């Protein structure tokens, strides 16, 4: 499998602030990647750099083997749907879809019309009169119908209700199965998209802290629950990601456990619970669930 994106020692500074700090990673073709992390971690900055909308301070970026900056060949095969996508106030949705083929050579008008019906989007209402969810639907439709070989979704569905978000997930998976492409999805609704992701890249304070297959990431931590003394005796000097407790009970999240370690835990009367991808990221970035959801 070849890489669509290759990033080496990438750094981006804004004055004295380092937004991206010596980051390196690869994105393989025809995969769905999750670009995850707290608000302000550097996710959007990375996407802006990958799509040629900003210049790196140092390091190297290759998209389809070339620099994306002012490169029509690269940008014509890339679609970037941003959280705060802007359109002229006098535009209506049909103007957006009518102009989309100018920018996306693989635009699928028939598919776009199917999605418009799915999301019940009014085509003749002015952009400034649309709800936040309807604006998000425009971006989702453009991103899917663009058929771009490399498609970025940066929090694309803010304002969409649960039904509309599920339509997006279902259509994305259906389309990906029929016409594979590379998708980079940045979102704070990690539990909702967890099953879509094949690879996760987690950014924290401008650095990569997780870069691995989603299945490996999901199995990289375990929560041990039981009497405090028994839990502490079992864990010994093992590195702890998170600890909770009430009374004489303890709930401690640690890294992966081997088969013999799991057997030993069971023999000690301890319960073992898997850690979701969202909980893993919360533990790795050392914030509470409430803080994570508020920051995202």
ABEGO torsion letter per residue (X at the ends): XBBABBBBGBBBBBEABBABBGBBBBBBBGBBBBBBEBBGAGAAAAAAAAAGABBBABEBBBBGGBBABGBAAAAAABBBBBABBBBBAABBAAAAAAAAAAABAABBAAAAAAAAAAAGBBAABBAAABBAAAAAAAAAAAAAAAGBABBBBBGAABGBBAAAAAAAAAAAAAAAAABBBBBBBBBABAAAAAAABABBBBBBGGBBABBBBAAAAAAABBBBBEBAAAAAAAAEABBBABBBBBEABBBBBBBBBBAAAAAAAAAAGBBBBBBBAAAAAAAAAGBBAAAAAAAX
